[in-house]
């Protein structure tokens, strides 16, 4: 038998493909051709069947799908630690919104998104669902570093440095989408900020556009009790019920946070096949509350994991979000078996991809899917012994252990070093904006 030529063969101590669920493969290899996974098979069999242009050996490593960050504000990395120890609305009104009104610009967003993309790739994240002003600037940054992304065309009913009103936000967002329409890694979503910043008229227009253009809708929802109290006062409805009446709920909707949900709220989400982006660290830091993830899973609601922005986290680290999500689920449910490691890993990969409508392309390691992959080393004495690699990913290892990331089979980070940008440039960006915001 003549071996089949392939671009890349990666041999790993362990592979966790996510599909099939609860599966760990030992001493297996992945063959990659033209950016797609061609086969997953035992290492010795792979050597017999394939001859690779490049072979990567990963002893004492876990190879897994690239992580999917289902909610982020990448440019807010420039405001990391700017205002700690405040509840959400005070944090927004006293610190974040004033800083944005003074500094938000194309350059601010491009530079902040470069820092964010670098941090995410070094943390094993290969896909990001982002929401912020100037999405074209984020597209430029993510494209330069090779990150896969869905970018939110943000809409609020208030003027900003980016746009004057809801119609202007939509007009500019759709124009940017047209510019990037045929890009293989950059897609778009409609991103009304939140029910407390978007009117009924704007929501109705967004719902119609989402259906017409077949785009996801990415919106903050039920993050705090105050948000719900204000909605009952102003609209006579809880935010989810209001969005339901306006026709926004559906398989395209990604509700961010979903911290405070009643049985009626979860029933509406489940009935309409909506998804939730769970951001446990941000919810903890802002004292917003803890989402009842086991109950959402019982209702068969898709739940992915998000970091939120570095301004409220203060890291873009999905390995930590898996850890936090699992521990919070155990604590709040009183059930130590809640959200086990393989389930948390699925939330950080395939469930996030499903929420974005991308599950046929990314989120698991399966022949025919894009070769978005992350390698994590397990060779530090502080991390040994390792009896269960999935458990290690969630409860032991951190982003310091991420050794390589690939997007569509292209190496983006190796041994902590990004291949598309230097640390010197990233340091200069961080220092420049630290000085500007400090003033």
Buried (B, 14 or more C-beta within 10 A) or exposed (E): EEEEEBBBBBBBBBBBBBBEEEEBBEEBBBBBBEBBBBBBBBBEEBBEBBEBEEBBEBEBBBBBBBBBBBBBBBBBBBBBEBBEEBEBBEBBEEBBBEBBEEBBBBBBBBBBBBBBBBBBBBBBBBBBBBBBBBBBBBBBBBBBBBBBBBBBBBBBBEEBBBBEBBBBBBBBBBEBBEEBEEEEBBBBBBBBBBBBBBBEEBBEBBBEBBEEEEBBBBBBBBBBEBBBEBBEEEBEBBBBBBBBEBBBBBEBBBBBBBBBBEEEBBEBBBEBBBBBBBBBBBBBBBEBBBBBBBBBBEEEBBBBBBBBBBBBBBBBBBBBBBBBBBBBBBEBBEEEEBBBBBBBBBBBBBBBBBBBBBBEBBBBBBEEBBBBBBBBBBEEEEBEEBEBBBBBBBBBBBBBBBBBBBBBBBBBBBEEEBEBBEEEEBEEBBEEBBEEBEE
